Amino acid sequence: MKKAVITTGGKQYLVKEGDTLEVELLATDKKSVSFDALMIIDGDKTTIGKPLVKDVAVKADVLEADYQKDKVTSIRYKAKKRVHTIKGHRQHATKIKIAKIA
């Protein structure tokens, strides 16, 4: 089974064909996107790019373009000082499915 390491949104993901990922919002209106591979694992053979593996692209289909993840709340509290703040944030994301590693 072929696996690849891709990078998007400042994060790296180990993916294989058929995987579904939630990544940070991609600025594209297309139904498919392409990523460069940092590393390819094909059985016992491993190819590491310097910094990218040449002639290898990871194709992905966009399942859901712009949606918001669940809310993350942060709380600031100081005991005996009557200080407390609650803040919430919902990150925009894109859901993709890995179609092909070629």
MMTF fields as JSON, N, C-alpha, C and O atoms, coordinates in Angstrom:
{
  "mmtfVersion": "1.0.0",
  "mmtfProducer": "UNKNOWN",
  "numBonds": 407,
  "numAtoms": 408,
  "numGroups": 102,
  "numChains": 1,
  "numModels": 1,
  "chainsPerModel": [1],
  "groupsPerChain": [102],
  "chainIdList": ["A"],
  "bondAtomList": [4, 2, 8, 6, 12, 10, 16, 14, 20, 18, 24, 22, 28, 26, 32, 30, 36, 34, 40, 38, 44, 42, 48, 46, 52, 50, 56, 54, 60, 58, 64, 62, 68, 66, 72, 70, 76, 74, 80, 78, 84, 82, 88, 86, 92, 90, 96, 94, 100, 98, 104, 102, 108, 106, 112, 110, 116, 114, 120, 118, 124, 122, 128, 126, 132, 130, 136, 134, 140, 138, 144, 142, 148, 146, 152, 150, 156, 154, 160, 158, 164, 162, 168, 166, 172, 170, 176, 174, 180, 178, 184, 182, 188, 186, 192, 190, 196, 194, 200, 198, 204, 202, 208, 206, 212, 210, 216, 214, 220, 218, 224, 222, 228, 226, 232, 230, 236, 234, 240, 238, 244, 242, 248, 246, 252, 250, 256, 254, 260, 258, 264, 262, 268, 266, 272, 270, 276, 274, 280, 278, 284, 282, 288, 286, 292, 290, 296, 294, 300, 298, 304, 302, 308, 306, 312, 310, 316, 314, 320, 318, 324, 322, 328, 326, 332, 330, 336, 334, 340, 338, 344, 342, 348, 346, 352, 350, 356, 354, 360, 358, 364, 362, 368, 366, 372, 370, 376, 374, 380, 378, 384, 382, 388, 386, 392, 390, 396, 394, 400, 398, 404, 402],
  "bondOrderList": [1, 1, 1, 1, 1, 1, 1, 1, 1, 1, 1, 1, 1, 1, 1, 1, 1, 1, 1, 1, 1, 1, 1, 1, 1, 1, 1, 1, 1, 1, 1, 1, 1, 1, 1, 1, 1, 1, 1, 1, 1, 1, 1, 1, 1, 1, 1, 1, 1, 1, 1, 1, 1, 1, 1, 1, 1, 1, 1, 1, 1, 1, 1, 1, 1, 1, 1, 1, 1, 1, 1, 1, 1, 1, 1, 1, 1, 1, 1, 1, 1, 1, 1, 1, 1, 1, 1, 1, 1, 1, 1, 1, 1, 1, 1, 1, 1, 1, 1, 1, 1],
  "groupList": [{"groupName": "MET", "atomNameList": ["N", "CA", "C", "O"], "elementList": ["N", "C", "C", "O"], "formalChargeList": [0, 0, 0, 0], "bondAtomList": [1, 0, 2, 1, 3, 2], "bondOrderList": [1, 1, 2], "singleLetterCode": "M", "chemCompType": "L-PEPTIDE LINKING"}, {"groupName": "LYS", "atomNameList": ["N", "CA", "C", "O"], "elementList": ["N", "C", "C", "O"], "formalChargeList": [0, 0, 0, 0], "bondAtomList": [1, 0, 2, 1, 3, 2], "bondOrderList": [1, 1, 2], "singleLetterCode": "K", "chemCompType": "L-PEPTIDE LINKING"}, {"groupName": "ALA", "atomNameList": ["N", "CA", "C", "O"], "elementList": ["N", "C", "C", "O"], "formalChargeList": [0, 0, 0, 0], "bondAtomList": [1, 0, 2, 1, 3, 2], "bondOrderList": [1, 1, 2], "singleLetterCode": "A", "chemCompType": "L-PEPTIDE LINKING"}, {"groupName": "VAL", "atomNameList": ["N", "CA", "C", "O"], "elementList": ["N", "C", "C", "O"], "formalChargeList": [0, 0, 0, 0], "bondAtomList": [1, 0, 2, 1, 3, 2], "bondOrderList": [1, 1, 2], "singleLetterCode": "V", "chemCompType": "L-PEPTIDE LINKING"}, {"groupName": "ILE", "atomNameList": ["N", "CA", "C", "O"], "elementList": ["N", "C", "C", "O"], "formalChargeList": [0, 0, 0, 0], "bondAtomList": [1, 0, 2, 1, 3, 2], "bondOrderList": [1, 1, 2], "singleLetterCode": "I", "chemCompType": "L-PEPTIDE LINKING"}, {"groupName": "THR", "atomNameList": ["N", "CA", "C", "O"], "elementList": ["N", "C", "C", "O"], "formalChargeList": [0, 0, 0, 0], "bondAtomList": [1, 0, 2, 1, 3, 2], "bondOrderList": [1, 1, 2], "singleLetterCode": "T", "chemCompType": "L-PEPTIDE LINKING"}, {"groupName": "GLY", "atomNameList": ["N", "CA", "C", "O"], "elementList": ["N", "C", "C", "O"], "formalChargeList": [0, 0, 0, 0], "bondAtomList": [1, 0, 2, 1, 3, 2], "bondOrderList": [1, 1, 2], "singleLetterCode": "G", "chemCompType": "PEPTIDE LINKING"}, {"groupName": "GLN", "atomNameList": ["N", "CA", "C", "O"], "elementList": ["N", "C", "C", "O"], "formalChargeList": [0, 0, 0, 0], "bondAtomList": [1, 0, 2, 1, 3, 2], "bondOrderList": [1, 1, 2], "singleLetterCode": "Q", "chemCompType": "L-PEPTIDE LINKING"}, {"groupName": "TYR", "atomNameList": ["N", "CA", "C", "O"], "elementList": ["N", "C", "C", "O"], "formalChargeList": [0, 0, 0, 0], "bondAtomList": [1, 0, 2, 1, 3, 2], "bondOrderList": [1, 1, 2], "singleLetterCode": "Y", "chemCompType": "L-PEPTIDE LINKING"}, {"groupName": "LEU", "atomNameList": ["N", "CA", "C", "O"], "elementList": ["N", "C", "C", "O"], "formalChargeList": [0, 0, 0, 0], "bondAtomList": [1, 0, 2, 1, 3, 2], "bondOrderList": [1, 1, 2], "singleLetterCode": "L", "chemCompType": "L-PEPTIDE LINKING"}, {"groupName": "GLU", "atomNameList": ["N", "CA", "C", "O"], "elementList": ["N", "C", "C", "O"], "formalChargeList": [0, 0, 0, 0], "bondAtomList": [1, 0, 2, 1, 3, 2], "bondOrderList": [1, 1, 2], "singleLetterCode": "E", "chemCompType": "L-PEPTIDE LINKING"}, {"groupName": "ASP", "atomNameList": ["N", "CA", "C", "O"], "elementList": ["N", "C", "C", "O"], "formalChargeList": [0, 0, 0, 0], "bondAtomList": [1, 0, 2, 1, 3, 2], "bondOrderList": [1, 1, 2], "singleLetterCode": "D", "chemCompType": "L-PEPTIDE LINKING"}, {"groupName": "SER", "atomNameList": ["N", "CA", "C", "O"], "elementList": ["N", "C", "C", "O"], "formalChargeList": [0, 0, 0, 0], "bondAtomList": [1, 0, 2, 1, 3, 2], "bondOrderList": [1, 1, 2], "singleLetterCode": "S", "chemCompType": "L-PEPTIDE LINKING"}, {"groupName": "PHE", "atomNameList": ["N", "CA", "C", "O"], "elementList": ["N", "C", "C", "O"], "formalChargeList": [0, 0, 0, 0], "bondAtomList": [1, 0, 2, 1, 3, 2], "bondOrderList": [1, 1, 2], "singleLetterCode": "F", "chemCompType": "L-PEPTIDE LINKING"}, {"groupName": "PRO", "atomNameList": ["N", "CA", "C", "O"], "elementList": ["N", "C", "C", "O"], "formalChargeList": [0, 0, 0, 0], "bondAtomList": [1, 0, 2, 1, 3, 2], "bondOrderList": [1, 1, 2], "singleLetterCode": "P", "chemCompType": "L-PEPTIDE LINKING"}, {"groupName": "ARG", "atomNameList": ["N", "CA", "C", "O"], "elementList": ["N", "C", "C", "O"], "formalChargeList": [0, 0, 0, 0], "bondAtomList": [1, 0, 2, 1, 3, 2], "bondOrderList": [1, 1, 2], "singleLetterCode": "R", "chemCompType": "L-PEPTIDE LINKING"}, {"groupName": "HIS", "atomNameList": ["N", "CA", "C", "O"], "elementList": ["N", "C", "C", "O"], "formalChargeList": [0, 0, 0, 0], "bondAtomList": [1, 0, 2, 1, 3, 2], "bondOrderList": [1, 1, 2], "singleLetterCode": "H", "chemCompType": "L-PEPTIDE LINKING"}],
  "groupTypeList": [0, 1, 1, 2, 3, 4, 5, 5, 6, 6, 1, 7, 8, 9, 3, 1, 10, 6, 11, 5, 9, 10, 3, 10, 9, 9, 2, 5, 11, 1, 1, 12, 3, 12, 13, 11, 2, 9, 0, 4, 4, 11, 6, 11, 1, 5, 5, 4, 6, 1, 14, 9, 3, 1, 11, 3, 2, 3, 1, 2, 11, 3, 9, 10, 2, 11, 8, 7, 1, 11, 1, 3, 5, 12, 4, 15, 8, 1, 2, 1, 1, 15, 3, 16, 5, 4, 1, 6, 16, 15, 7, 16, 2, 5, 1, 4, 1, 4, 2, 1, 4, 2],
  "groupIdList": [1, 2, 3, 4, 5, 6, 7, 8, 9, 10, 11, 12, 13, 14, 15, 16, 17, 18, 19, 20, 21, 22, 23, 24, 25, 26, 27, 28, 29, 30, 31, 32, 33, 34, 35, 36, 37, 38, 39, 40, 41, 42, 43, 44, 45, 46, 47, 48, 49, 50, 51, 52, 53, 54, 55, 56, 57, 58, 59, 60, 61, 62, 63, 64, 65, 66, 67, 68, 69, 70, 71, 72, 73, 74, 75, 76, 77, 78, 79, 80, 81, 82, 83, 84, 85, 86, 87, 88, 89, 90, 91, 92, 93, 94, 95, 96, 97, 98, 99, 100, 101, 102],
  "secStructList": [7, 3, 3, 3, 3, 3, 3, 3, 6, 6, 3, 3, 3, 3, 3, 3, 6, 6, 7, 3, 3, 3, 3, 3, 7, 7, 7, 7, 7, 1, 1, 3, 3, 3, 3, 3, 3, 3, 3, 3, 3, 3, 6, 6, 3, 3, 3, 3, 7, 1, 1, 1, 7, 6, 6, 7, 3, 3, 3, 3, 3, 3, 3, 3, 3, 3, 3, 3, 7, 7, 7, 3, 3, 3, 3, 3, 3, 3, 6, 6, 6, 6, 3, 3, 3, 3, 3, 3, 3, 7, 7, 3, 3, 3, 3, 3, 3, 3, 3, 3, 3, 7],
  "xCoordList": [0.841, 0.0, 0.892, 1.829, 0.589, 1.375, 0.862, -0.341, 1.801, 1.48, 2.347, 3.412, 1.88, 2.631, 2.468, 1.466, 3.47, 3.398, 3.225, 4.054, 2.125, 1.853, 1.825, 1.709, 1.933, 1.852, 0.818, 0.783, -0.023, -0.996, -1.384, -1.565, -1.508, -1.889, -0.861, -1.21, 0.417, 1.453, 1.539, 2.28, 0.792, 0.793, 1.134, 0.919, 1.66, 1.984, 1.031, 0.674, 0.622, -0.32, 0.235, 0.763, 0.118, 0.447, -0.842, -1.78, -0.893, -2.133, -1.915, -0.793, -3.01, -3.038, -4.293, -5.156, -4.409, -5.572, -6.843, -6.904, -7.86, -9.143, -9.317, -10.417, -8.263, -8.37, -9.197, -9.178, -9.917, -10.677, -10.051, -9.84, -9.754, -9.084, -9.857, -10.549, -9.733, -10.197, -8.954, -8.186, -8.748, -7.572, -8.04, -9.228, -7.089, -7.447, -7.97, -7.708, -8.702, -9.401, -8.463, -7.445, -8.817, -8.06, -8.717, -9.936, -7.919, -8.442, -8.569, -7.762, -9.59, -9.829, -11.321, -12.047, -11.769, -13.165, -13.299, -14.4, -12.201, -12.204, -12.708, -12.781, -13.052, -13.524, -12.378, -12.578, -11.171, -10.023, -8.801, -8.68, -7.907, -6.68, -5.507, -5.683, -4.317, -3.111, -2.101, -1.947, -1.417, -0.411, 0.918, 0.948, 2.022, 3.344, 3.65, 3.211, 4.404, 4.738, 6.103, 7.059, 6.187, 7.458, 8.174, 9.403, 7.377, 7.932, 6.945, 5.735, 7.445, 6.619, 7.044, 8.234, 6.079, 6.329, 5.575, 4.346, 6.324, 5.724, 6.239, 7.265, 5.52, 5.966, 7.217, 7.19, 8.329, 9.604, 10.437, 11.431, 10.044, 10.815, 10.311, 9.116, 11.231, 10.893, 11.711, 12.931, 11.023, 11.683, 11.449, 10.31, 12.542, 12.451, 12.862, 13.911, 12.053, 12.333, 13.281, 13.425, 13.92, 14.86, 14.551, 15.312, 13.55, 12.534, 11.314, 10.543, 11.116, 9.959, 10.425, 11.527, 9.567, 9.845, 9.492, 8.385, 10.433, 10.217, 9.228, 9.197, 8.421, 7.468, 6.415, 5.9, 6.083, 5.037, 4.042, 4.427, 2.764, 1.7, 0.605, 0.32, 0.009, -1.099, -2.366, -2.507, -3.29, -4.548, -5.624, -5.717, -6.433, -7.504, -8.769, -8.706, -9.912, -11.21, -11.747, -11.626, -12.341, -12.914, -14.333, -15.184, -14.586, -15.914, -16.782, -17.948, -16.215, -16.946, -15.999, -14.93, -16.392, -15.449, -15.19, -14.037, -16.195, -15.97, -17.01, -18.177, -16.59, -17.488, -16.717, -15.496, -17.422, -16.779, -16.726, -17.697, -15.588, -15.425, -16.172, -16.765, -16.143, -16.775, -16.098, -14.923, -16.865, -16.35, -15.326, -15.514, -14.249, -13.226, -13.314, -13.253, -13.456, -13.579, -12.315, -11.684, -11.96, -10.832, -11.337, -12.131, -10.867, -11.325, -10.128, -9.099, -10.275, -9.267, -9.928, -10.977, -9.329, -9.94, -8.869, -7.834, -9.112, -8.216, -9.024, -10.04, -8.567, -9.276, -9.22, -8.189, -10.311, -10.446, -10.276, -10.144, -10.274, -10.083, -11.298, -11.298, -12.319, -13.521, -13.174, -13.772, -12.203, -11.781, -12.031, -11.464, -12.872, -13.027, -13.534, -14.39, -12.997, -13.372, -13.522, -12.724, -14.537, -14.747, -14.77, -15.553, -13.913, -13.857, -14.077, -13.666, -14.729, -14.963, -14.456, -14.374, -14.113, -13.594, -13.999, -13.904, -14.452, -14.767, -13.885, -13.975, -13.034, -12.075, -12.747, -13.512, -12.463, -12.942, -12.081, -10.871, -12.698, -11.969, -12.489, -13.54, -11.728, -12.095, -11.95, -10.942, -12.948, -12.886, -12.479, -13.118, -11.403, -10.91, -10.802, -10.699, -10.83, -10.633, -9.495, -9.523, -8.504, -7.333, -7.74, -8.195, -7.569, -7.99, -6.852, -7.032, -5.662, -4.588, -3.227, -3.045, -2.277, -0.875, -0.127, 0.066, 0.301, 0.937, 2.156, 2.827],
  "yCoordList": [-1.17, 0.0, 1.24, 1.348, 2.151, 3.365, 4.434, 4.684, 5.07, 6.158, 7.35, 7.2, 8.546, 9.759, 10.734, 10.717, 11.58, 12.663, 13.955, 14.296, 14.679, 15.948, 17.056, 16.796, 18.283, 19.423, 20.413, 20.721, 20.905, 21.934, 22.632, 21.99, 23.942, 24.712, 24.689, 24.868, 24.47, 24.437, 23.135, 23.039, 22.125, 20.828, 19.736, 19.908, 18.624, 17.494, 16.346, 16.111, 15.631, 14.53, 13.304, 13.41, 12.123, 10.855, 10.302, 9.998, 10.168, 9.794, 8.583, 8.288, 7.885, 6.827, 7.016, 7.816, 6.3, 6.469, 6.076, 5.03, 6.928, 6.667, 7.345, 7.321, 7.953, 8.648, 9.92, 10.584, 10.253, 11.498, 12.363, 11.903, 13.618, 14.525, 15.819, 16.265, 16.416, 17.779, 18.639, 18.518, 19.506, 20.382, 21.824, 22.119, 22.719, 24.123, 24.598, 23.981, 25.689, 26.184, 26.355, 27.04, 25.724, 25.855, 26.919, 26.918, 27.822, 28.904, 28.421, 28.78, 27.602, 27.088, 26.874, 26.554, 27.054, 26.798, 25.52, 25.169, 24.824, 23.615, 22.417, 22.456, 21.358, 20.132, 19.185, 18.206, 19.474, 18.644, 19.533, 20.599, 19.081, 19.808, 18.838, 17.62, 19.401, 18.589, 19.072, 20.273, 18.123, 18.431, 17.82, 16.791, 18.464, 17.894, 16.929, 17.131, 15.885, 14.874, 15.163, 15.458, 15.077, 15.231, 13.889, 13.827, 12.808, 11.473, 10.46, 10.639, 9.4, 8.324, 7.019, 6.712, 6.256, 4.939, 3.932, 3.956, 3.046, 2.04, 0.672, 0.201, 0.042, -1.245, -1.052, -0.346, -1.686, -1.554, -0.398, -0.02, 0.17, 1.24, 2.602, 2.891, 3.432, 4.761, 5.783, 5.661, 6.801, 7.87, 9.175, 9.581, 9.824, 11.087, 12.21, 12.128, 13.256, 14.381, 15.379, 15.436, 16.16, 17.176, 18.511, 18.883, 19.264, 19.047, 18.278, 17.766, 18.182, 17.472, 16.292, 16.298, 15.278, 14.14, 14.563, 15.04, 14.388, 14.838, 13.923, 12.713, 14.527, 13.832, 13.043, 12.05, 13.458, 12.793, 13.848, 14.877, 13.59, 14.485, 13.663, 12.537, 14.234, 13.587, 14.336, 15.522, 13.638, 14.243, 13.986, 12.894, 15.013, 14.894, 15.556, 16.569, 14.978, 15.536, 16.326, 15.895, 17.487, 18.323, 17.834, 17.868, 17.381, 16.903, 18.035, 18.156, 18.862, 19.978, 21.17, 21.105, 22.265, 23.351, 24.243, 24.368, 24.859, 25.812, 25.565, 25.923, 24.968, 24.764, 25.069, 25.222, 25.156, 25.469, 24.229, 23.481, 24.027, 22.927, 23.242, 24.312, 22.314, 22.53, 23.674, 23.971, 24.304, 25.455, 25.006, 24.011, 25.768, 25.572, 26.758, 27.906, 26.492, 27.578, 27.67, 26.661, 28.894, 29.124, 29.96, 30.884, 29.624, 30.279, 30.886, 30.234, 32.144, 32.814, 33.091, 33.733, 32.616, 32.752, 33.059, 32.395, 34.057, 34.39, 34.234, 34.901, 33.359, 33.099, 34.319, 34.986, 34.607, 35.676, 37.076, 38.027, 37.247, 38.557, 39.001, 40.098, 38.165, 38.428, 38.669, 39.517, 37.911, 38.016, 36.673, 35.654, 36.681, 35.49, 35.915, 36.791, 35.288, 35.568, 34.249, 33.332, 34.149, 32.966, 33.421, 34.296, 32.83, 33.152, 31.887, 30.804, 32.019, 30.872, 31.159, 32.31, 30.076, 30.213, 28.988, 27.855, 29.227, 28.129, 28.284, 29.283, 27.291, 27.329, 26.907, 25.943, 27.627, 27.24, 26.095, 26.076, 25.144, 23.958, 23.488, 23.925, 22.586, 21.941, 20.441, 19.976, 19.684, 18.23, 17.681, 17.974, 16.876, 16.322, 14.806, 14.249, 14.147, 12.696, 12.442, 12.934, 11.683, 11.393, 10.425, 9.314, 10.862, 10.06, 9.209, 8.019, 9.826, 9.091, 9.635, 10.839, 8.713, 9.075, 8.642, 7.448, 9.619, 9.275, 10.133, 9.988],
  "zCoordList": [0.0, 0.0, 0.0, 0.791, -0.881, -1.043, -0.089, -0.004, 0.634, 1.542, 1.187, 0.588, 1.564, 1.283, 2.441, 3.156, 2.607, 3.585, 2.796, 1.952, 3.085, 2.413, 3.453, 4.65, 2.987, 3.897, 3.372, 2.181, 4.279, 3.961, 5.259, 6.294, 5.19, 6.363, 7.477, 8.644, 7.132, 8.143, 8.905, 9.883, 8.474, 9.144, 8.135, 6.935, 8.613, 7.765, 8.074, 9.229, 7.02, 7.155, 6.449, 5.342, 7.091, 6.465, 5.883, 6.621, 4.544, 3.879, 2.988, 2.574, 2.701, 1.7, 0.872, 1.233, -0.222, -1.1, -0.366, 0.28, -0.471, 0.161, 1.509, 2.062, 2.06, 3.347, 3.224, 2.187, 4.277, 4.359, 5.446, 6.568, 5.108, 6.035, 6.201, 5.287, 7.375, 7.608, 7.705, 8.66, 6.727, 6.713, 6.845, 6.712, 7.108, 7.189, 5.844, 4.812, 5.862, 4.687, 3.493, 3.587, 2.364, 1.128, 0.267, 0.096, -0.274, -1.104, -2.541, -3.398, -2.801, -4.146, -4.347, -3.406, -5.579, -5.928, -6.735, -7.158, -6.953, -7.776, -6.98, -5.752, -7.696, -7.066, -6.718, -5.999, -7.23, -6.887, -6.678, -7.283, -5.821, -5.525, -5.607, -5.574, -5.714, -5.811, -4.778, -4.555, -4.154, -3.146, -3.578, -4.254, -3.181, -3.393, -2.249, -1.117, -2.558, -1.557, -0.954, -1.671, 0.37, 1.061, 1.201, 1.225, 1.293, 1.45, 0.894, 1.03, 0.27, -0.27, 0.385, 0.45, 0.867, 1.438, 0.577, 0.508, -0.079, -0.956, -0.526, -1.017, 0.39, 0.919, 1.758, 2.766, 1.339, 2.054, 1.529, 2.149, 0.391, -0.23, 0.258, 0.188, 0.75, 1.226, 0.45, 0.337, -0.087, -0.821, -0.077, 0.149, 0.299, 1.03, 0.097, -0.541, 0.008, -0.866, -0.225, 0.996, -1.079, -0.606, -1.248, -2.142, -0.913, 0.107, -0.395, 0.417, -1.729, -2.273, -3.112, -3.66, -3.204, -4.085, -5.499, -5.75, -6.427, -7.803, -8.523, -8.295, -9.398, -10.269, -9.503, -10.019, -8.287, -7.508, -7.051, -6.496, -7.286, -6.837, -6.177, -6.584, -5.172, -4.466, -4.851, -4.554, -5.516, -5.964, -4.909, -4.349, -4.653, -3.666, -4.197, -4.893, -3.862, -4.218, -3.024, -1.877, -3.308, -2.253, -1.985, -2.873, -0.76, -0.389, 0.138, -0.236, 1.005, 1.591, 1.62, 2.228, 0.96, 0.692, 1.896, 2.31, 2.47, 3.55, 4.635, 4.481, 5.705, 6.832, 8.104, 8.077, 9.204, 10.469, 11.349, 11.452, 11.974, 12.912, 14.201, 14.335, 15.142, 16.436, 17.179, 16.964, 18.053, 18.797, 19.844, 20.544, 19.923, 20.942, 21.887, 21.449, 23.183, 24.14, 24.985, 25.301, 25.341, 26.244, 27.407, 27.233, 28.578, 29.801, 30.517, 30.697, 30.923, 31.751, 33.09, 33.144, 34.161, 35.482, 36.509, 36.55, 37.333, 38.451, 39.738, 39.931, 40.6, 41.846, 42.761, 42.848, 43.432, 44.433, 43.853, 44.624, 42.539, 41.919, 41.098, 40.54, 41.023, 40.226, 38.753, 38.09, 38.264, 36.873, 36.202, 36.596, 35.199, 34.362, 32.988, 32.87, 31.97, 30.584, 29.862, 30.056, 29.034, 28.205, 26.759, 26.388, 25.947, 24.528, 23.732, 24.15, 22.578, 21.707, 20.308, 19.88, 19.597, 18.238, 17.418, 17.89, 16.181, 15.263, 14.03, 13.316, 13.785, 12.683, 11.38, 11.359, 10.289, 8.969, 8.453, 8.678, 7.765, 7.318, 5.968, 5.5, 5.354, 4.097, 4.292, 4.824, 3.865, 3.958, 2.6, 1.589, 2.576, 1.316, 1.421, 2.514, 0.257, 0.183, -0.795, -1.923, -0.375, -1.2, -2.302, -2.031, -3.555, -4.701, -5.244, -5.502, -5.421, -6.082, -5.659, -5.483, -5.499, -5.268, -6.511, -6.741, -7.324, -8.592, -8.825, -9.847]
}
